[in-house]
């Protein structure tokens, strides 16, 4: 079967670093996506990993380990505007995205 | 138009009524998708289309139908709405199907079925 899991909610302090984990199980894998979704808005693309390792994009980085079925999103120098839900999704063998329920990130001043 | 638009923004509908949610994109993307998003659950795929003239069923297709007469439009129809179809519906598109193809989302339609 297929499944994907991420924490429901996390809290962090402005200016700090936070790591949001995502674990998945699937027999067919074509990459892992991270999206950001502010309350009441549409998801927007953050990153895509298909090979093992770390991809860095400004304050955001994403890591993938295919052998462990594990990814994380790292957010540095947190800003209040980073308060949002972060969705991870893997692409299965049919090229469909299987989505986690999202991690709500609360940033405190 | 820039990107993907959806209409209506929100709707309250009586159970048993027929409803069509509209989705239009101007990016000339081949693939389009309809998802529903419910509290505590991940986005769930309802139907998809890899290219104009073709459609496929996703994870939760029952009670919904779609058509793809051209590249730009991908309407979703609820033939006879039921309260369990109360949800936020997102339309999305991508250049194609396959790895590296990120999906772009419309602003969503909030539907309440009473």
Interface residues (C-beta under 8 A of the other chain):
Chain A: X4 X30 X31 X33 X41 X42 X43 X44 X45 X48 X50 X87 X89 X91 X95 X96 X97 X98 X99 X100 X101 X102
Chain B: X40 X41 X42 X43 X44 X45 X48 X58 X90 X97 X98 X99 X100 X101 X102 X103 X104 X105 X106 X107 X108
